[in-house]
Amino acid sequence: MATSPRTTVEVQVPTEGRCGYFVERKKRFCRMVTAAGRRFCGEHAGAAGMGAEEENIRKRILCPLDPKHTVYEDQLEKHLKKCNSREKPKPDYFIQDINAGLKDETEILDELVPISSLSEEQLENLIKKLRKASNSMNCTLKEQIMSHPALHDVLNDPKNGDSAFKHLKQQASILGNIERLNLLGPRRCFVEFGAGKGKLSHWVDIALQEAEKVYFFLVERVTTRFKVDGKHKKKNSVFERLQIDIQHLCLSKIPVLIKEKLPVVGIGKHLCGVATDLALRCLVETYPAKCKEINEEPEAKRIKNDKTDADNDTLVNEGSKKNELDQRIPVAGIVIALCCHHRCDWRHYVGKEFFKTLGLGPQEFNYFQRMSSWATCGMRETTMETSEINIKKRDDQASDNEDEHEGFRKTDDNPEGLSRLLTVEERKNIGHLCKLLIDQGRIQYLQQKGYNASLQYYTDSFVSLENVLLTALPKQSSTPDSTT
């Protein structure tokens, strides 16, 4: 008769010179180094039931900025100046809500009910409004699926997994479209919005190779691990991360842009709903306005202070030439792969005027942005299981922030309840119309700001369900191919 092996119980003891407090959550002793002759570290002396007198140590209190850690009471003032939880000083390019858009108190909505709670009549009325608004739009987008030699080798690397290959295909096409619009060249400043690890800027840099004076500003509001921009050591290109929400970013306050006056190219891969609107306003509204303020003020002072008429005439002529240059849009172009329309927000949306001309307002917009997620509902039956597995596997170390846009999205539309009213294919078509309507508002906004803008498919739907690219060029520099 076989006997089961005995289980040995490992008895833990604190390491010499380390804290003797047993951390129950971690099932081990604290590993902090203690002062000479002390049993516990300063953090755990109180928790171990040892008074300050008994341990002969100073009293520790909870940090007022973050109660998850403690601090010596007599060093509180010094600690508050260097605590990691303290409010950091804002950079010069931070201006509160500069790209947020106007907040109209009359447009504040009551809490909207879920789409699944709408009556049949209410849902039908929404769909009728959507179809009526869509009748005036060109619902057929041109395909601009491209590639670029910079990614040729890596695209053919057999070590690539399916996910990596799909992202590389998209990056290659975006890079190809940047080149198609004549935006890929020296003396440029590329601003990547929602940069994540910075892979798109990485490939732009590889494509430019030895081009002179190329700057990259990678805008991301959260810290990102496994960044690739830190690996670039080329003398001709400069990478800088701006950890800031696009809502507060003022490009004209960035020293390099002030000094070098290089044309800006705004780029992005899978820029989530509201972030797209904030980026567009940042590029074509607040940045040109601030640049004009900076350029005009010194000129006025110079003309005012001159004494002779001859000098004044010379300066006025020079000033008029300079003003002509300043009137040129400082943004050379925009290339952004769109994403996540269900994360749009009416306050920040740049296409409000477009919606209003169609007789639509914030209430319709908020329902349409929710319904936009239906564009992928046709994939739910086939991707549900895979997506749930991917979500469980995803963590900070393994995922790129853009991965979250590629799979199943949980929304409030309750497909089971809607199936009696709409088929999967009908929901999918309605979702696409919602996306197109929202994007059309962005196109009209860019046109009003002096740009030729267009939408196109930049990759196949099997590579990414979010496969629409927004491109824009100033009208005076648009290529014949850019307006189609």
RODO-2510 file (C-alpha; in nm, 4 decimals, decimal comma):
residues 484
     n   res          X          Y          Z
     1     m     0,0000     0,0000     0,0000
     2     a     0,1460     0,3301    -0,1140
     3     t     0,1893     0,5942     0,1446
     4     s     0,1495     0,9615     0,0702
     5     p     0,4641     1,1683     0,1195
     6     r     0,4798     1,3834     0,4286
     7     t     0,4346     1,7526     0,3841
     8     t     0,7004     1,9599     0,5491
     9     v     0,6064     2,2918     0,7008
    10     e     0,8671     2,5574     0,6335
    11     v     0,9265     2,7720     0,9390
    12     q     1,0131     3,1282     0,8458
    13     v     1,2405     3,3412     1,0569
    14     p     1,3326     3,7048     0,9999
    15     t     1,6643     3,7672     0,8305
    16     e     1,9320     3,9114     1,0532
    17     g     1,9351     4,2898     1,0325
    18     r     1,5876     4,2951     0,8779
    19     c     1,2497     4,3847     1,0258
    20     g     1,0889     4,1185     1,2427
    21     y     0,7292     4,2076     1,1463
    22     f     0,5386     3,9294     0,9653
    23     v     0,3412     4,0688     0,6707
    24     e     0,0312     3,8498     0,6582
    25     r    -0,0706     3,9592     0,3116
    26     k     0,2654     3,8533     0,1661
    27     k     0,3127     3,5546     0,3975
    28     r     0,6664     3,6589     0,4832
    29     f     0,8648     3,8891     0,7086
    30     c     0,9229     4,2506     0,6142
    31     r     1,2553     4,2930     0,4386
    32     m     1,3286     4,6503     0,5431
    33     v     1,6665     4,7100     0,7077
    34     t     1,6390     4,8066     1,0724
    35     a     1,8499     5,0483     1,2700
    36     a     2,1179     4,9009     1,4951
    37     g     1,9650     4,7367     1,8016
    38     r     1,6056     4,7576     1,6670
    39     r     1,3695     4,4653     1,6035
    40     f     1,1338     4,6492     1,3692
    41     c     1,1618     4,9054     1,0935
    42     g     1,0064     5,2459     1,1544
    43     e     0,7032     5,1547     0,9440
    44     h     0,6100     4,8504     1,1529
    45     a     0,7125     4,9440     1,5051
    46     g     0,3660     5,0779     1,5817
    47     a     0,1861     4,7983     1,3979
    48     a     0,3795     4,5408     1,5990
    49     g     0,2363     4,6834     1,9192
    50     m     0,5634     4,8404     2,0254
    51     g     0,5340     5,1899     2,1611
    52     a     0,7782     5,4635     2,0743
    53     e     0,9296     5,4466     2,4191
    54     e     0,9590     5,0659     2,4159
    55     e     1,1362     5,0619     2,0778
    56     n     1,3168     5,3841     2,1579
    57     i     1,2259     5,5287     1,8191
    58     r     1,0555     5,8413     1,6931
    59     k     0,6811     5,8464     1,6418
    60     r     0,5478     5,7776     1,2924
    61     i     0,2186     5,9081     1,1550
    62     l     0,0169     5,8545     0,8380
    63     c     0,1211     6,0717     0,5452
    64     p    -0,1569     6,3287     0,4832
    65     l    -0,0996     6,3062     0,1071
    66     d    -0,1200     5,9279     0,0923
    67     p    -0,2281     5,7305     0,4028
    68     k    -0,0859     5,4121     0,2541
    69     h     0,2519     5,4993     0,4046
    70     t     0,3805     5,6628     0,7211
    71     v     0,6376     5,9279     0,8013
    72     y     0,8297     6,0452     1,1072
    73     e     0,6203     6,3116     1,2759
    74     d     0,9167     6,5421     1,3299
    75     q     1,0069     6,5177     0,9586
    76     l     0,6579     6,5700     0,8150
    77     e     0,7313     6,9103     0,6646
    78     k     1,0428     6,7844     0,4886
    79     h     0,8631     6,4721     0,3662
    80     l     0,5745     6,6666     0,2116
    81     k     0,8189     6,8479    -0,0149
    82     k     0,9463     6,5256    -0,1706
    83     c     0,6577     6,2796    -0,1260
    84     n     0,5778     6,0992    -0,4510
    85     s     0,2091     6,1712    -0,3914
    86     r     0,2552     6,5483    -0,3893
    87     e     0,1124     6,7565    -0,6700
    88     k     0,3813     6,8033    -0,9308
    89     p     0,4494     7,1498    -1,0768
    90     k     0,2777     7,1970    -1,4110
    91     p     0,4993     7,2399    -1,7198
    92     d     0,4832     7,5617    -1,9239
    93     y     0,2815     7,3898    -2,1957
    94     f     0,0039     7,3020    -1,9490
    95     i    -0,2963     7,5356    -1,9822
    96     q    -0,6084     7,4128    -1,8080
    97     d    -0,8798     7,2971    -2,0550
    98     i    -0,7276     7,4884    -2,3472
    99     n    -0,8494     7,2247    -2,5951
   100     a    -1,1694     7,1279    -2,4150
   101     g    -1,4124     7,3367    -2,6144
   102     l    -1,6822     7,5630    -2,4758
   103     k    -1,9047     7,4314    -2,2031
   104     d    -2,2655     7,5299    -2,2742
   105     e    -2,4708     7,4961    -1,9591
   106     t    -2,7900     7,4750    -2,1684
   107     e    -2,6605     7,1555    -2,3286
   108     i    -2,6126     6,9618    -2,0059
   109     l    -2,8142     6,6421    -2,0417
   110     d    -3,0233     6,4602    -1,7920
   111     e    -2,8999     6,1087    -1,7301
   112     l    -2,9698     5,9070    -2,0430
   113     v    -3,1334     5,5686    -2,0136
   114     p    -2,9550     5,2689    -2,1696
   115     i    -3,0399     5,1988    -2,5322
   116     s    -3,1855     4,8657    -2,4251
   117     s    -3,4392     5,0570    -2,2124
   118     l    -3,5720     5,2644    -2,5030
   119     s    -3,9133     5,1801    -2,6385
   120     e    -3,9452     5,0477    -2,9924
   121     e    -4,0843     5,3814    -3,1053
   122     q    -3,7976     5,5801    -2,9492
   123     l    -3,5370     5,3519    -3,1064
   124     e    -3,7061     5,3699    -3,4467
   125     n    -3,7121     5,7514    -3,4286
   126     l    -3,3392     5,7596    -3,3510
   127     i    -3,2609     5,5316    -3,6455
   128     k    -3,4809     5,7435    -3,8758
   129     k    -3,2897     6,0564    -3,7745
   130     l    -2,9613     5,8753    -3,8355
   131     r    -3,0612     5,7557    -4,1829
   132     k    -3,1964     6,0994    -4,2790
   133     a    -2,8724     6,2673    -4,1688
   134     s    -2,6675     6,0047    -4,3536
   135     n    -2,8446     6,0593    -4,6856
   136     s    -2,6348     6,3695    -4,7534
   137     m    -2,3052     6,1902    -4,6854
   138     n    -2,0814     5,9894    -4,9131
   139     c    -2,0874     5,6553    -4,7336
   140     t    -1,8285     5,4955    -4,9645
   141     l    -1,4728     5,5529    -4,8506
   142     k    -1,1725     5,5135    -5,0773
   143     e    -0,9124     5,2507    -4,9934
   144     q    -0,5626     5,3781    -4,9262
   145     i    -0,4020     5,0560    -4,8035
   146     m    -0,0298     5,1176    -4,8303
   147     s     0,3049     5,0010    -4,6991
   148     h     0,6563     5,1352    -4,6562
   149     p     1,0051     4,9887    -4,7123
   150     a     1,1069     5,0778    -4,3561
   151     l     0,8913     4,7901    -4,2289
   152     h     0,9680     4,5409    -4,5031
   153     d     1,2073     4,3239    -4,3038
   154     v     1,0098     4,3194    -3,9817
   155     l     0,6856     4,2394    -4,1678
   156     n     0,8527     3,9318    -4,3125
   157     d     0,9973     3,8160    -3,9824
   158     p     0,8561     3,4657    -3,9125
   159     k     0,8891     3,5251    -3,5382
   160     n     0,5991     3,7719    -3,5414
   161     g     0,2795     3,6564    -3,3779
   162     d    -0,0608     3,7314    -3,5264
   163     s    -0,1191     4,0381    -3,3083
   164     a     0,2255     4,1852    -3,3757
   165     f     0,1846     4,1314    -3,7500
   166     k    -0,1496     4,3157    -3,7535
   167     h    -0,0067     4,6146    -3,5706
   168     l     0,2917     4,6250    -3,8071
   169     k     0,0582     4,6158    -4,1079
   170     q    -0,1289     4,9160    -3,9716
   171     q     0,1885     5,1089    -3,8885
   172     a     0,3230     5,0399    -4,2382
   173     s     0,0045     5,1707    -4,3997
   174     i    -0,0064     5,4835    -4,1821
   175     l     0,3590     5,5491    -4,2676
   176     g     0,2830     5,4966    -4,6363
   177     n    -0,0017     5,7467    -4,6171
   178     i     0,2204     6,0014    -4,4413
   179     e     0,4621     5,9689    -4,7326
   180     r     0,1783     5,9853    -4,9880
   181     l     0,0823     6,3260    -4,8482
   182     n     0,4433     6,4502    -4,8748
   183     l     0,4687     6,4861    -4,4978
   184     l     0,7623     6,2510    -4,4529
   185     g     1,0721     6,4656    -4,4753
   186     p     1,3417     6,6621    -4,2902
   187     r     1,2850     6,9711    -4,0745
   188     r     0,9598     6,8452    -3,9281
   189     c     0,8151     6,8116    -3,5838
   190     f     0,5988     6,5016    -3,5463
   191     v     0,3518     6,5092    -3,2575
   192     e     0,2165     6,1625    -3,1817
   193     f    -0,1036     6,1816    -2,9800
   194     g    -0,1897     5,8850    -2,7592
   195     a     0,1623     5,7625    -2,8227
   196     g     0,1676     5,4641    -2,5848
   197     k     0,5019     5,2917    -2,6388
   198     g     0,5862     5,5262    -2,9254
   199     k     0,5975     5,2652    -3,1999
   200     l     0,4477     5,4829    -3,4736
   201     s     0,7059     5,7561    -3,4145
   202     h     0,9723     5,4844    -3,4070
   203     w     0,8907     5,3775    -3,7615
   204     v     0,8661     5,7372    -3,8831
   205     d     1,2164     5,7884    -3,7444
   206     i     1,3440     5,4723    -3,9125
   207     a     1,1936     5,5868    -4,2431
   208     l     1,3624     5,9273    -4,2213
   209     q     1,7035     5,7782    -4,1375
   210     e     1,9581     6,0619    -4,1748
   211     a     1,7091     6,3460    -4,2304
   212     e     1,8093     6,6683    -4,0531
   213     k     1,6260     6,8404    -3,7704
   214     v     1,3482     6,5933    -3,6977
   215     y     1,1725     6,6236    -3,3629
   216     f     0,9253     6,3852    -3,2038
   217     f     0,6913     6,4808    -2,9215
   218     l     0,5083     6,1805    -2,7803
   219     v     0,1933     6,2856    -2,5971
   220     e     0,0602     6,0364    -2,3425
   221     r    -0,1196     6,1137    -2,0170
   222     v    -0,0064     5,7979    -1,8352
   223     t     0,3337     5,6465    -1,7749
   224     t     0,4142     5,3679    -2,0179
   225     r     0,6445     5,0728    -1,9763
   226     f     0,8620     4,9182    -2,2466
   227     k     0,8847     5,2437    -2,4449
   228     v     1,0764     5,2251    -2,7711
   229     d     1,1518     5,5949    -2,8136
   230     g     1,4196     5,5806    -2,5436
   231     k     1,6301     5,3537    -2,7647
   232     h     1,6918     5,6187    -3,0287
   233     k     2,0368     5,7710    -3,0125
   234     k     2,0596     5,9338    -3,3553
   235     k     2,2047     6,2841    -3,3643
   236     n     1,9560     6,4126    -3,6224
   237     s     1,6353     6,3295    -3,4359
   238     v     1,5143     6,4225    -3,0895
   239     f     1,2512     6,2347    -2,8884
   240     e     1,0679     6,3938    -2,5981
   241     r     0,7739     6,2616    -2,3997
   242     l     0,4995     6,4940    -2,2820
   243     q     0,3084     6,3288    -2,0000
   244     i    -0,0047     6,5372    -2,0193
   245     d    -0,3719     6,5082    -2,1088
   246     i    -0,4296     6,6443    -2,4603
   247     q    -0,7071     6,8560    -2,3115
   248     h    -0,4458     7,0797    -2,1454
   249     l    -0,1673     7,0738    -2,4068
   250     c    -0,0565     7,4060    -2,5586
   251     l     0,1915     7,3296    -2,8367
   252     s     0,2990     7,6941    -2,8719
   253     k     0,4501     7,6781    -2,5221
   254     i     0,6960     7,4021    -2,6140
   255     p     1,0425     7,5655    -2,6307
   256     v     1,1606     7,3780    -2,9403
   257     l     0,8553     7,4783    -3,1410
   258     i     0,8997     7,8402    -3,0348
   259     k     1,2683     7,8413    -3,1277
   260     e     1,2841     7,6277    -3,4416
   261     k     0,9414     7,7192    -3,5909
   262     l     0,9272     7,3851    -3,7672
   263     p     0,6061     7,2683    -3,9356
   264     v     0,4079     7,0283    -3,7180
   265     v     0,2675     6,6949    -3,8360
   266     g     0,0027     6,5454    -3,6076
   267     i    -0,0086     6,1656    -3,6120
   268     g    -0,1795     5,8930    -3,4125
   269     k    -0,2706     5,5273    -3,4240
   270     h    -0,6043     5,4297    -3,2698
   271     l    -0,6668     5,7580    -3,0938
   272     c    -0,9716     5,7030    -2,8736
   273     g    -1,2901     5,9003    -2,9424
   274     v    -1,2653     6,2115    -2,7282
   275     a    -0,8853     6,2240    -2,7629
   276     t    -0,9250     6,2676    -3,1403
   277     d    -1,1411     6,5772    -3,0938
   278     l    -0,9011     6,7213    -2,8363
   279     a    -0,6054     6,6584    -3,0697
   280     l    -0,7782     6,8229    -3,3670
   281     r    -0,8638     7,1315    -3,1649
   282     c    -0,5090     7,1399    -3,0283
   283     l    -0,3611     7,1313    -3,3803
   284     v    -0,5905     7,3498    -3,5902
   285     e    -0,7459     7,5901    -3,3423
   286     t    -0,5464     7,6676    -3,0276
   287     y    -0,1961     7,6197    -3,1701
   288     p    -0,2368     7,8537    -3,4721
   289     a    -0,4142     8,1114    -3,2534
   290     k    -0,1354     8,1104    -2,9952
   291     c     0,1324     8,1234    -3,2671
   292     k    -0,0352     8,4319    -3,4127
   293     e    -0,0366     8,6009    -3,0716
   294     i     0,3348     8,5290    -3,0236
   295     n     0,4317     8,6528    -3,3721
   296     e     0,2211     8,9684    -3,3841
   297     e     0,3090     9,1256    -3,0473
   298     p     0,6829     9,1943    -3,1049
   299     e     0,6100     9,3303    -3,4551
   300     a     0,3625     9,5878    -3,3230
   301     k     0,6137     9,7057    -3,0630
   302     r     0,8890     9,7479    -3,3208
   303     i     0,6731     9,9551    -3,5547
   304     k     0,5443    10,1731    -3,2725
   305     n     0,8886    10,2571    -3,1345
   306     d     1,0522    10,3612    -3,4645
   307     k     1,1014    10,7336    -3,5202
   308     t     1,1619    10,7955    -3,8893
   309     d     0,9030    10,7533    -4,1621
   310     a     1,1525    10,5742    -4,3833
   311     d     1,2277    10,3218    -4,1150
   312     n     0,8573    10,2825    -4,0471
   313     d     0,7840    10,2144    -4,4143
   314     t     1,0596     9,9534    -4,4242
   315     l     0,9357     9,7823    -4,1119
   316     v     0,5750     9,7895    -4,2290
   317     n     0,6734     9,6231    -4,5560
   318     e     0,8796     9,3655    -4,3717
   319     g     0,5967     9,3178    -4,1264
   320     s     0,3408     9,2598    -4,4006
   321     k     0,5638     8,9930    -4,5550
   322     k     0,6156     8,8359    -4,2153
   323     n     0,2422     8,8440    -4,1447
   324     e     0,1811     8,6647    -4,4734
   325     l     0,4122     8,3891    -4,3510
   326     d     0,2480     8,3886    -4,0094
   327     q    -0,0944     8,3491    -4,1707
   328     r     0,0161     8,0182    -4,3112
   329     i    -0,1172     7,7347    -4,1020
   330     p     0,1710     7,6146    -3,8807
   331     v     0,0473     7,2541    -3,9021
   332     a     0,1690     7,0848    -4,2196
   333     g    -0,0705     6,7905    -4,1960
   334     i    -0,2674     6,5438    -3,9888
   335     v    -0,2762     6,1637    -4,0178
   336     i    -0,4763     5,9899    -3,7461
   337     a    -0,6212     5,6373    -3,7370
   338     l    -0,9606     5,6767    -3,5690
   339     c    -1,0974     5,4593    -3,2930
   340     c    -1,3571     5,4089    -3,0201
   341     h    -1,6330     5,6488    -3,1216
   342     h    -1,8347     5,5233    -2,8241
   343     r    -1,5894     5,7167    -2,6053
   344     c    -1,6707     6,0526    -2,7650
   345     d    -1,8103     6,3388    -2,5580
   346     w    -2,0429     6,6169    -2,6744
   347     r    -1,8596     6,8952    -2,4908
   348     h    -1,5280     6,8144    -2,6574
   349     y    -1,6695     6,7137    -2,9980
   350     v    -1,5494     6,9444    -3,2771
   351     g    -1,8443     6,8731    -3,5084
   352     k    -2,1222     7,0329    -3,3026
   353     e    -2,2121     7,2827    -3,5754
   354     f    -2,2414     7,0021    -3,8290
   355     f    -2,4835     6,8155    -3,6035
   356     k    -2,6889     7,1308    -3,5450
   357     t    -2,7245     7,1977    -3,9183
   358     l    -2,8791     6,8503    -3,9454
   359     g    -3,1271     6,9258    -3,6691
   360     l    -2,9395     6,7053    -3,4235
   361     g    -2,8207     6,7914    -3,0750
   362     p    -2,6422     6,6515    -2,7699
   363     q    -2,9093     6,3920    -2,6962
   364     e    -2,8914     6,2353    -3,0440
   365     f    -2,5117     6,2563    -3,0377
   366     n    -2,4888     6,0688    -2,7098
   367     y    -2,7102     5,7888    -2,8378
   368     f    -2,5291     5,7729    -3,1705
   369     q    -2,1882     5,7477    -3,0034
   370     r    -2,3193     5,4544    -2,7973
   371     m    -2,4711     5,2899    -3,1031
   372     s    -2,1398     5,3254    -3,2884
   373     s    -2,0179     5,0200    -3,0974
   374     w    -2,2686     4,8155    -3,2959
   375     a    -2,0274     4,8366    -3,5908
   376     t    -1,8420     4,5414    -3,4375
   377     c    -2,1423     4,3518    -3,2999
   378     g    -2,1482     4,1268    -3,6035
   379     m    -1,8217     3,9785    -3,4762
   380     r    -1,9459     3,9028    -3,1262
   381     e    -2,0496     3,5442    -3,1761
   382     t    -1,7107     3,4544    -3,3205
   383     t    -1,4842     3,6701    -3,1029
   384     m    -1,6491     3,6525    -2,7603
   385     e    -1,4520     3,3562    -2,6317
   386     t    -1,1186     3,4703    -2,7748
   387     s    -1,1628     3,8245    -2,6470
   388     e    -1,2449     3,7152    -2,2951
   389     i    -0,9254     3,5106    -2,2895
   390     n    -0,7270     3,8071    -2,4223
   391     i    -0,8714     4,0385    -2,1592
   392     k    -0,7683     3,7992    -1,8818
   393     k    -0,4179     3,7737    -2,0205
   394     r    -0,3739     4,1469    -2,0624
   395     d    -0,1631     4,3307    -1,8045
   396     d     0,0704     4,6292    -1,7968
   397     q     0,3742     4,4256    -1,8904
   398     a     0,2343     4,2398    -2,1861
   399     s    -0,0029     4,4824    -2,3574
   400     d     0,0260     4,7893    -2,5692
   401     n    -0,2389     5,0470    -2,4961
   402     e    -0,3632     5,0166    -2,8515
   403     d    -0,4522     4,6481    -2,8061
   404     e    -0,7673     4,7342    -2,6161
   405     h    -0,9263     4,8639    -2,9348
   406     e    -0,8993     4,5411    -3,1245
   407     g    -1,1550     4,3120    -2,9705
   408     f    -1,4938     4,2728    -2,8120
   409     r    -1,6432     4,5723    -2,6354
   410     k    -1,9004     4,5473    -2,3631
   411     t    -2,1722     4,8085    -2,4122
   412     d    -2,5127     4,8808    -2,2658
   413     d    -2,7085     4,7911    -2,5791
   414     n    -2,8082     4,4402    -2,4655
   415     p    -2,7951     4,2582    -2,8027
   416     e    -3,0245     3,9853    -2,6725
   417     g    -3,3006     4,2405    -2,6112
   418     l    -3,2447     4,4157    -2,9430
   419     s    -3,2339     4,0978    -3,1490
   420     r    -3,6111     4,0964    -3,1734
   421     l    -3,6016     4,4441    -3,3300
   422     l    -3,2783     4,4417    -3,5312
   423     t    -3,0691     4,1695    -3,6854
   424     v    -2,6955     4,1504    -3,6256
   425     e    -2,6304     4,2847    -3,9766
   426     e    -2,8703     4,5754    -3,9263
   427     r    -2,7014     4,6706    -3,5997
   428     k    -2,3638     4,6522    -3,7704
   429     n    -2,4738     4,8843    -4,0527
   430     i    -2,6267     5,1316    -3,8058
   431     g    -2,3026     5,1323    -3,6070
   432     h    -2,1028     5,2165    -3,9196
   433     l    -2,3409     5,5010    -4,0030
   434     c    -2,2966     5,6411    -3,6511
   435     k    -1,9181     5,6321    -3,6862
   436     l    -1,9336     5,7935    -4,0290
   437     l    -2,1685     6,0686    -3,9101
   438     i    -1,9423     6,1560    -3,6164
   439     d    -1,6359     6,1559    -3,8429
   440     q    -1,8130     6,3713    -4,1023
   441     g    -1,8530     6,6393    -3,8371
   442     r    -1,4761     6,6297    -3,7874
   443     i    -1,4173     6,6627    -4,1617
   444     q    -1,6421     6,9687    -4,1841
   445     y    -1,4660     7,1227    -3,8841
   446     l    -1,1265     7,0801    -4,0522
   447     q    -1,2579     7,2257    -4,3782
   448     q    -1,3836     7,5337    -4,1939
   449     k    -1,0372     7,5744    -4,0410
   450     g    -0,8679     7,5857    -4,3808
   451     y    -0,7868     7,2194    -4,4449
   452     n    -0,8679     6,9689    -4,7136
   453     a    -0,9661     6,6630    -4,5129
   454     s    -1,0770     6,3140    -4,6040
   455     l    -1,1525     5,9684    -4,4665
   456     q    -1,0212     5,6455    -4,6134
   457     y    -0,9732     5,2814    -4,5277
   458     y    -0,6068     5,2323    -4,4465
   459     t    -0,6173     4,8586    -4,3701
   460     d    -0,8437     4,5567    -4,4162
   461     s    -1,1142     4,4858    -4,1612
   462     f    -0,9587     4,1476    -4,0791
   463     v    -0,6451     4,3333    -3,9691
   464     s    -0,8400     4,5840    -3,7593
   465     l    -1,2099     4,6581    -3,7226
   466     e    -1,1058     5,0192    -3,6581
   467     n    -0,9682     5,0726    -4,0062
   468     v    -1,0522     5,4350    -4,0973
   469     l    -0,7795     5,6965    -4,1361
   470     l    -0,8410     6,0711    -4,1143
   471     t    -0,6014     6,2855    -4,3165
   472     a    -0,5845     6,6622    -4,3578
   473     l    -0,3591     6,9117    -4,5357
   474     p    -0,3732     7,2928    -4,5463
   475     k    -0,5607     7,3932    -4,8605
   476     q    -0,2704     7,5886    -5,0090
   477     s    -0,0406     7,2827    -4,9871
   478     s    -0,2842     6,9980    -5,0573
   479     t    -0,1769     6,7373    -5,3064
   480     p    -0,4257     6,6364    -5,5800
   481     d    -0,4586     6,2932    -5,4189
   482     s    -0,5364     6,4256    -5,0708
   483     t    -0,8896     6,5458    -5,1344
   484     t    -1,0313     6,2283    -5,2821
***
